[in-house]
Amino acid sequence: MKILIKILTLSLLSILLTKLTLALEGWVHYKPKISYQPERYVFLTNITKIAEDKEKNIIYFASHTNGIDVLYPDGTWKRLDYRNTPLPEFNEFINDIVIYKSKLFAGTRKGLLFLSDKDTILYNVLNSQLPNDYITNLAVDNNGIIYLSSHQWNEITKISGNSFEKIVLPEYVPFVSYTKGSQMTCDKRNNLWYVWLKALVFFDGSNFYVWDSTNSPLREFDYIDYFYYSENDDHIYISCSPFANSDTIKGGTRLFKINTFSKEWSEIDLTSTQLDLRKIKIRLISKDKSNNLIFAFSSRETQIDYIQSSLIVLNSSNKYFYTIEIPTEELIGIDFVPLSYLFVDNNNVLYIGTSQNGVIKCDLDLILKGASRTEVVKSALPNLWIRNVYPNPVKSLTIIEFFCIPHYRLNLMVKIFNPLGIEVLDITNLINYDFNTASGTIKLDLHSLSSGIYYINFKANEENKSVGIVKY
């Protein structure tokens, strides 16, 4: 009997170990460390930014716990703090880091830290032309020029070598926001992009341009929750949601991508992910090497805005998605871990920074290969459909009836073109739309146009629909 019990016990243990191994296959947990003296220094917690030295395959982890942790390709670690850099012993919280040709720049509350194989310098207001020691955001272009924002809210500093240039923000350009993750970046053409709470800002070296609720799909009550630049496809991704948590506000969280070359906005359809978009915020965004979009979200219904320990991976063609539950129970021993940053390296390894529990690493190729995917179900109705134009031909007054799903309506444009493709009239502001029925009308007066054939074009996201109309 004792032998039988022992055999059963061993069998159960074997099954449990097998299940645990399968659950953790492809996952690694780097625990926070308190091994250095004095013990008040905790490492790998409150991760604010993760960056990669692509030339040396070195990963850097910035945090709000007094320093930078460095992971080398052989698995060894190094700590950058007050003991081996000019950082002060206290309050050197790292807000942002960027890397250019193995040179590290870190924005801290005590200045700009610069590290290379030859130099280690902490720039501050005493030894440089920095306007403020509290550095909030950093960006680096393809020529190694650094842009930074600080608590000097009305200006940006441009650094080229040892030259510091002050760029004063015009009154109509909001200051750079500071939230978790970088809110400032340079695109492939060395233009600067950043976000404010309710606007996206572009700087080409000479002029500023602003997109807000007056000239973009952003709504007046939207706040930008996260900002991400993808080098893979040269697009900006921003998520936004209503500031007020009220049922009286129509619509929920939305995700846009902006082509940095054409400046065109398009909305990513999230309805298929089965998330209640009225009750969540998208708080972290990244992309993998296959151009799949990865994001994490938080609940809008809780006072504590913790980002959920699960991920949505939407494939590049938007045909299917994965829901990935991070195995925090098996990895860490608790069922919920607040997330703070997502980063995919050159080997398609995803690093997940947490607020309190170190860093989680997973092999995306392996995880997605074993994960079940959900096909995106397309609606029976089209997203955009012109129902009727009556009368047609028309002498002067006509009515256009159309159908448009609500999240397409938010960036719908309607224009009239002549047969040569030249725009003759923008009638977007004439749209009368009902969100409850997803239908709309346009009362159109064509008396100002000469007789002939015209085309009315509806455009929303990446879809176009056109109808011909004859003016006599």
C-alpha positions as CSV (number, residue, x, y, z in Angstrom):
1,M,0.0,0.0,0.0
2,K,2.8,2.4,0.9
3,I,4.5,1.6,-2.4
4,L,1.3,2.3,-4.3
5,I,0.9,5.7,-2.5
6,K,4.5,6.5,-3.3
7,I,4.0,5.6,-7.0
8,L,0.8,7.7,-7.2
9,T,2.5,10.7,-5.5
10,L,5.5,10.5,-7.9
11,S,3.1,10.3,-10.8
12,L,1.2,13.3,-9.7
13,L,4.4,15.3,-9.1
14,S,5.6,14.3,-12.6
15,I,2.4,15.5,-14.2
16,L,2.5,18.8,-12.3
17,L,6.1,19.3,-13.2
18,T,5.3,18.6,-16.8
19,K,2.4,21.0,-16.9
20,L,4.6,23.7,-15.1
21,T,7.4,23.2,-17.7
22,L,5.0,23.5,-20.6
23,A,3.4,26.6,-19.0
24,L,6.8,28.3,-18.6
25,E,8.3,27.2,-21.9
26,G,9.7,30.3,-23.6
27,W,9.3,32.4,-20.4
28,V,12.0,33.8,-18.1
29,H,11.7,35.9,-14.9
30,Y,14.5,38.2,-13.8
31,K,13.8,38.8,-10.2
32,P,14.4,42.2,-8.5
33,K,17.6,42.2,-6.5
34,I,18.5,43.6,-3.1
35,S,21.9,42.0,-3.0
36,Y,24.0,45.2,-3.0
37,Q,24.8,47.2,0.1
38,P,23.2,49.3,1.5
39,E,20.0,47.4,1.3
40,R,17.9,50.4,0.5
41,Y,18.9,50.0,-3.2
42,V,16.4,47.8,-5.0
43,F,17.1,46.8,-8.6
44,L,14.9,45.9,-11.6
45,T,11.8,47.5,-10.2
46,N,9.6,50.4,-11.5
47,I,11.0,50.0,-15.0
48,T,10.5,53.2,-17.0
49,K,12.3,52.4,-20.3
50,I,14.0,49.4,-22.0
51,A,16.5,50.0,-24.9
52,E,18.9,47.9,-26.9
53,D,22.5,48.5,-28.1
54,K,21.9,46.7,-31.4
55,E,25.6,46.7,-32.3
56,K,26.6,44.8,-29.1
57,N,23.2,43.1,-28.3
58,I,23.2,44.7,-24.8
59,I,19.8,45.5,-23.2
60,Y,19.5,48.5,-20.8
61,F,16.7,48.8,-18.2
62,A,16.0,52.2,-16.8
63,S,14.0,52.5,-13.6
64,H,12.9,54.8,-10.8
65,T,15.1,53.0,-8.4
66,N,18.4,54.9,-8.6
67,G,20.2,53.6,-11.7
68,I,20.3,51.5,-14.9
69,D,20.6,47.7,-15.1
70,V,22.5,46.2,-18.0
71,L,22.0,42.7,-19.4
72,Y,24.9,41.3,-21.6
73,P,24.5,38.6,-24.3
74,D,26.2,36.0,-22.1
75,G,23.6,36.5,-19.4
76,T,25.7,38.6,-17.0
77,W,24.5,41.8,-15.4
78,K,26.0,45.1,-14.6
79,R,24.7,48.0,-12.5
80,L,25.2,51.7,-13.5
81,D,24.6,54.0,-10.5
82,Y,26.5,56.3,-8.1
83,R,29.4,53.9,-7.6
84,N,30.6,53.8,-11.2
85,T,29.0,56.9,-12.8
86,P,28.7,60.6,-11.8
87,L,25.1,60.0,-10.8
88,P,24.4,61.2,-7.2
89,E,23.7,58.6,-4.5
90,F,20.1,59.7,-4.1
91,N,17.2,60.6,-6.4
92,E,18.9,59.8,-9.7
93,F,15.6,58.4,-11.1
94,I,16.0,57.5,-14.7
95,N,13.1,58.9,-16.8
96,D,14.3,57.9,-20.3
97,I,17.2,56.4,-22.1
98,V,18.3,56.4,-25.8
99,I,21.3,54.7,-27.5
100,Y,23.2,55.9,-30.6
101,K,26.2,53.8,-31.8
102,S,26.8,52.3,-28.4
103,K,26.6,55.7,-26.7
104,L,24.1,55.9,-23.9
105,F,22.1,59.0,-22.9
106,A,19.9,58.9,-19.8
107,G,17.5,61.5,-18.7
108,T,17.5,61.8,-14.9
109,R,16.2,64.2,-12.2
110,K,19.8,65.4,-11.7
111,G,20.8,66.0,-15.4
112,L,21.7,64.2,-18.6
113,L,24.0,61.2,-18.2
114,F,26.3,60.4,-21.1
115,L,28.2,57.1,-21.3
116,S,30.6,55.8,-24.0
117,D,33.7,53.7,-24.1
118,K,35.8,56.8,-23.5
119,D,33.7,59.3,-21.5
120,T,31.2,59.4,-18.6
121,I,29.7,62.8,-18.1
122,L,26.7,64.1,-16.2
123,Y,25.5,67.3,-17.9
124,N,23.6,69.7,-15.7
125,V,22.9,73.4,-15.4
126,L,26.3,74.1,-13.8
127,N,28.5,72.5,-16.5
128,S,26.4,72.9,-19.6
129,Q,23.6,74.9,-21.3
130,L,20.8,72.6,-20.1
131,P,17.8,74.7,-19.0
132,N,16.8,72.4,-16.2
133,D,18.3,69.3,-14.4
134,Y,15.0,67.4,-14.4
135,I,15.1,65.7,-17.8
136,T,11.8,64.1,-18.8
137,N,12.1,62.8,-22.3
138,L,14.8,62.0,-24.9
139,A,15.0,61.3,-28.6
140,V,18.0,60.7,-31.0
141,D,18.0,61.0,-34.8
142,N,20.0,59.1,-37.4
143,N,22.9,61.6,-37.1
144,G,23.3,61.3,-33.3
145,I,21.6,64.6,-32.5
146,I,19.8,64.5,-29.2
147,Y,16.5,66.2,-28.4
148,L,15.4,66.5,-24.8
149,S,12.6,68.0,-22.8
150,S,12.8,69.0,-19.1
151,H,10.9,70.9,-16.5
152,Q,11.6,74.0,-18.5
153,W,8.2,73.4,-20.1
154,N,8.3,76.0,-22.8
155,E,11.4,74.8,-24.6
156,I,13.3,71.8,-26.1
157,T,17.1,71.4,-26.1
158,K,18.9,70.1,-29.1
159,I,22.4,68.7,-28.5
160,S,24.9,68.1,-31.3
161,G,28.3,67.1,-30.0
162,N,29.1,69.8,-27.4
163,S,26.7,72.3,-28.9
164,F,23.5,73.0,-27.0
165,E,20.7,74.8,-28.9
166,K,17.5,76.1,-27.3
167,I,14.3,75.6,-29.3
168,V,11.5,77.7,-27.8
169,L,8.1,76.2,-28.2
170,P,5.5,78.6,-29.9
171,E,2.5,79.5,-27.8
172,Y,0.2,77.3,-29.8
173,V,2.4,74.2,-29.3
174,P,1.8,72.4,-26.0
175,F,4.7,71.2,-23.9
176,V,6.0,67.6,-24.0
177,S,4.0,65.3,-21.7
178,Y,5.7,63.0,-19.3
179,T,4.2,59.6,-18.7
180,K,5.6,56.1,-18.4
181,G,7.5,55.2,-21.6
182,S,9.0,57.6,-24.1
183,Q,6.8,60.4,-25.3
184,M,9.3,61.8,-27.8
185,T,11.0,60.2,-30.9
186,C,12.7,61.0,-34.2
187,D,11.5,59.3,-37.4
188,K,13.6,58.0,-40.3
189,R,13.8,61.5,-41.9
190,N,15.1,63.0,-38.6
191,N,11.9,64.8,-37.8
192,L,10.9,65.1,-34.2
193,W,7.6,63.9,-32.8
194,Y,6.1,64.2,-29.4
195,V,2.8,64.2,-27.6
196,W,1.0,66.4,-25.3
197,L,-2.0,65.2,-23.3
198,K,-4.4,66.0,-26.1
199,A,-2.3,66.5,-29.2
200,L,0.4,65.1,-31.5
201,V,3.2,67.5,-32.4
202,F,5.7,67.4,-35.3
203,F,8.8,69.4,-35.7
204,D,10.8,69.4,-39.0
205,G,13.7,71.5,-37.7
206,S,12.1,74.8,-38.7
207,N,8.3,74.6,-38.1
208,F,5.9,73.0,-35.7
209,Y,2.7,71.3,-36.7
210,V,0.0,70.1,-34.3
211,W,-2.8,67.6,-34.7
212,D,-5.6,67.8,-32.1
213,S,-9.4,67.5,-32.1
214,T,-9.8,70.3,-34.6
215,N,-7.9,68.7,-37.5
216,S,-7.5,65.0,-36.7
217,P,-9.7,62.0,-35.6
218,L,-8.9,62.9,-31.9
219,R,-12.1,63.9,-30.1
220,E,-12.3,67.0,-27.9
221,F,-12.6,64.8,-24.8
222,D,-9.8,62.4,-25.7
223,Y,-6.6,62.1,-23.9
224,I,-3.6,60.3,-25.4
225,D,-2.8,57.3,-23.2
226,Y,0.3,56.0,-25.0
227,F,2.7,57.0,-27.8
228,Y,5.0,54.5,-29.7
229,Y,7.2,54.8,-32.8
230,S,7.8,51.7,-34.9
231,E,11.1,51.8,-36.9
232,N,9.9,48.7,-38.8
233,D,7.1,50.5,-40.7
234,D,8.0,54.1,-39.8
235,H,4.6,54.8,-38.2
236,I,3.5,56.5,-35.0
237,Y,1.0,54.6,-32.9
238,I,-1.1,56.4,-30.3
239,S,-3.9,55.2,-28.1
240,C,-6.5,57.5,-26.7
241,S,-9.6,57.3,-24.6
242,P,-12.2,59.7,-23.0
243,F,-10.8,61.5,-20.0
244,A,-14.1,61.3,-18.1
245,N,-15.3,57.9,-17.1
246,S,-18.9,58.5,-17.9
247,D,-21.5,56.6,-19.9
248,T,-22.7,59.9,-21.3
249,I,-19.6,60.0,-23.4
250,K,-19.9,58.0,-26.6
251,G,-17.1,55.8,-27.7
252,G,-14.2,54.2,-25.8
253,T,-10.5,53.6,-26.3
254,R,-9.1,53.8,-29.8
255,L,-5.8,53.1,-31.5
256,F,-4.4,55.1,-34.4
257,K,-1.4,54.8,-36.7
258,I,0.1,57.8,-38.4
259,N,2.3,57.5,-41.5
260,T,5.3,59.8,-40.6
261,F,5.9,60.5,-44.3
262,S,2.4,61.3,-45.6
263,K,1.0,62.3,-42.2
264,E,-2.2,60.3,-42.9
265,W,-4.1,58.9,-39.9
266,S,-5.8,55.5,-39.9
267,E,-7.7,53.7,-37.1
268,I,-6.9,50.2,-36.2
269,D,-10.0,48.1,-35.8
270,L,-10.1,46.7,-32.3
271,T,-13.7,45.5,-32.2
272,S,-12.7,41.9,-33.1
273,T,-10.5,41.6,-30.0
274,Q,-13.6,41.1,-27.9
275,L,-12.4,43.7,-25.4
276,D,-15.0,46.2,-24.0
277,L,-13.4,49.3,-25.4
278,R,-15.5,51.5,-23.2
279,K,-13.9,50.0,-20.1
280,I,-10.2,49.8,-20.9
281,K,-7.3,52.0,-21.8
282,I,-4.4,50.8,-24.0
283,R,-1.4,51.7,-21.9
284,L,1.6,49.9,-23.5
285,I,2.3,49.3,-27.2
286,S,5.1,47.6,-29.2
287,K,5.7,45.7,-32.4
288,D,7.6,42.5,-33.1
289,K,9.9,41.7,-36.1
290,S,7.0,40.3,-38.1
291,N,5.2,43.6,-37.7
292,N,2.6,42.2,-35.3
293,L,1.2,44.8,-33.0
294,I,1.4,44.0,-29.2
295,F,-0.4,46.0,-26.6
296,A,-1.4,45.8,-22.9
297,F,-4.3,47.5,-21.3
298,S,-5.7,48.7,-18.0
299,S,-9.3,49.0,-16.6
300,R,-11.0,52.4,-16.6
301,E,-13.3,51.2,-13.8
302,T,-10.7,51.0,-11.0
303,Q,-9.1,53.9,-9.2
304,I,-5.7,52.2,-9.3
305,D,-4.6,52.2,-12.9
306,Y,-2.7,49.0,-13.0
307,I,-1.9,47.6,-16.4
308,Q,-3.2,44.0,-16.7
309,S,-0.8,41.1,-16.9
310,S,-2.1,39.9,-20.3
311,L,-1.3,40.9,-23.8
312,I,-3.1,41.2,-27.1
313,V,-1.1,40.5,-30.3
314,L,-2.8,41.6,-33.5
315,N,-1.2,40.2,-36.6
316,S,0.1,42.6,-39.3
317,S,-2.7,41.8,-41.8
318,N,-5.3,42.3,-39.0
319,K,-6.8,38.9,-39.9
320,Y,-6.4,37.3,-36.5
321,F,-5.1,38.0,-32.9
322,Y,-3.7,36.2,-29.9
323,T,-4.6,36.7,-26.3
324,I,-1.5,35.9,-24.2
325,E,-1.9,35.5,-20.5
326,I,1.5,36.1,-18.8
327,P,2.1,33.1,-16.5
328,T,2.8,35.2,-13.4
329,E,1.5,32.6,-11.0
330,E,4.1,30.1,-12.2
331,L,6.9,32.6,-12.8
332,I,6.5,34.8,-9.7
333,G,4.0,33.2,-7.4
334,I,1.3,35.8,-7.6
335,D,-1.7,36.0,-10.0
336,F,-1.4,39.7,-10.9
337,V,1.7,41.7,-11.8
338,P,1.4,45.4,-12.8
339,L,3.2,46.0,-16.1
340,S,5.2,49.2,-17.0
341,Y,7.0,48.7,-20.3
342,L,7.1,46.5,-23.5
343,F,10.2,46.1,-25.7
344,V,11.1,43.7,-28.5
345,D,14.8,43.2,-29.3
346,N,16.5,42.2,-32.5
347,N,16.0,38.5,-31.8
348,N,12.2,38.9,-31.4
349,V,12.5,38.5,-27.7
350,L,9.9,40.5,-25.7
351,Y,11.0,42.1,-22.5
352,I,8.2,43.1,-20.1
353,G,9.1,45.6,-17.4
354,T,7.0,45.6,-14.3
355,S,6.4,48.1,-11.5
356,Q,7.4,45.9,-8.6
357,N,8.4,42.4,-9.8
358,G,11.5,42.7,-12.0
359,V,11.5,41.9,-15.7
360,I,9.7,39.1,-17.6
361,K,11.2,37.8,-20.9
362,C,9.6,35.7,-23.5
363,D,10.5,34.2,-26.8
364,L,7.8,35.6,-29.1
365,D,8.4,33.1,-31.9
366,L,7.9,30.2,-29.5
367,I,5.0,31.7,-27.6
368,L,3.0,32.7,-30.7
369,K,3.7,29.3,-32.3
370,G,2.0,27.5,-29.4
371,A,-0.7,30.1,-28.7
372,S,-4.2,29.7,-30.0
373,R,-5.3,32.4,-32.4
374,T,-8.7,33.9,-33.0
375,E,-9.8,34.8,-36.5
376,V,-11.1,38.3,-37.0
377,V,-14.8,38.1,-37.8
378,K,-15.9,40.6,-40.4
379,S,-19.3,42.3,-40.0
380,A,-21.9,41.3,-42.6
381,L,-22.4,45.0,-43.3
382,P,-19.6,47.0,-44.9
383,N,-17.7,49.5,-42.8
384,L,-18.5,52.3,-45.3
385,W,-21.4,52.3,-47.8
386,I,-23.1,55.0,-49.9
387,R,-26.8,54.2,-49.8
388,N,-28.3,56.8,-52.1
389,V,-28.0,60.1,-53.8
390,Y,-31.3,61.7,-54.7
391,P,-32.0,63.5,-56.9
392,N,-29.3,62.6,-59.4
393,P,-28.9,64.3,-61.9
394,V,-29.4,67.4,-59.9
395,K,-29.8,71.1,-60.6
396,S,-28.9,72.4,-57.1
397,L,-30.1,70.6,-54.0
398,T,-29.5,66.9,-53.3
399,I,-29.3,64.5,-50.3
400,I,-26.6,61.8,-49.8
401,E,-27.5,58.9,-47.5
402,F,-24.7,56.7,-46.2
403,F,-23.8,54.0,-43.7
404,C,-20.5,54.2,-41.7
405,I,-19.5,52.2,-38.5
406,P,-19.0,54.5,-35.6
407,H,-15.3,54.3,-35.2
408,Y,-14.9,55.0,-38.9
409,R,-17.1,58.1,-38.6
410,L,-14.5,59.7,-36.3
411,N,-12.1,60.3,-39.1
412,L,-14.5,60.3,-42.1
413,M,-13.8,62.8,-44.8
414,V,-16.1,63.6,-47.7
415,K,-14.9,65.6,-50.8
416,I,-16.1,66.3,-54.3
417,F,-13.7,65.9,-57.3
418,N,-13.9,66.7,-61.0
419,P,-13.2,64.1,-63.7
420,L,-9.5,65.0,-63.6
421,G,-9.2,64.1,-59.9
422,I,-8.9,67.7,-58.7
423,E,-10.7,68.5,-55.4
424,V,-13.4,71.1,-55.9
425,L,-15.2,71.0,-52.6
426,D,-14.8,69.6,-49.1
427,I,-18.2,68.8,-47.6
428,T,-17.0,66.9,-44.5
429,N,-18.5,69.6,-42.2
430,L,-22.0,69.0,-43.7
431,I,-22.2,65.5,-42.3
432,N,-25.3,64.8,-40.1
433,Y,-24.6,61.4,-38.4
434,D,-26.5,59.2,-35.9
435,F,-24.2,57.0,-33.8
436,N,-27.1,54.8,-32.7
437,T,-28.0,53.7,-36.3
438,A,-24.5,54.2,-37.8
439,S,-26.1,56.1,-40.7
440,G,-25.8,59.7,-41.9
441,T,-27.0,62.2,-44.4
442,I,-25.5,65.2,-46.2
443,K,-27.7,67.9,-47.6
444,L,-25.8,69.3,-50.5
445,D,-26.2,72.5,-52.5
446,L,-24.3,72.4,-55.8
447,H,-25.4,75.8,-57.2
448,S,-21.8,77.1,-57.1
449,L,-20.5,74.3,-59.4
450,S,-20.7,74.5,-63.2
451,S,-22.6,71.8,-65.1
452,G,-20.8,68.5,-65.6
453,I,-19.9,65.2,-64.0
454,Y,-18.4,65.1,-60.5
455,Y,-17.4,62.3,-58.0
456,I,-18.3,62.3,-54.3
457,N,-15.6,60.5,-52.4
458,F,-16.0,59.1,-48.8
459,K,-12.7,58.2,-47.1
460,A,-12.3,56.7,-43.6
461,N,-9.2,55.0,-42.4
462,E,-7.9,53.1,-45.5
463,E,-11.3,52.7,-47.2
464,N,-12.6,54.7,-50.0
465,K,-16.1,54.8,-51.6
466,S,-17.1,57.0,-54.5
467,V,-20.3,57.8,-56.4
468,G,-20.8,59.9,-59.5
469,I,-23.2,62.8,-59.7
470,V,-24.4,64.9,-62.7
471,K,-24.9,68.6,-62.3
472,Y,-27.1,70.2,-65.0
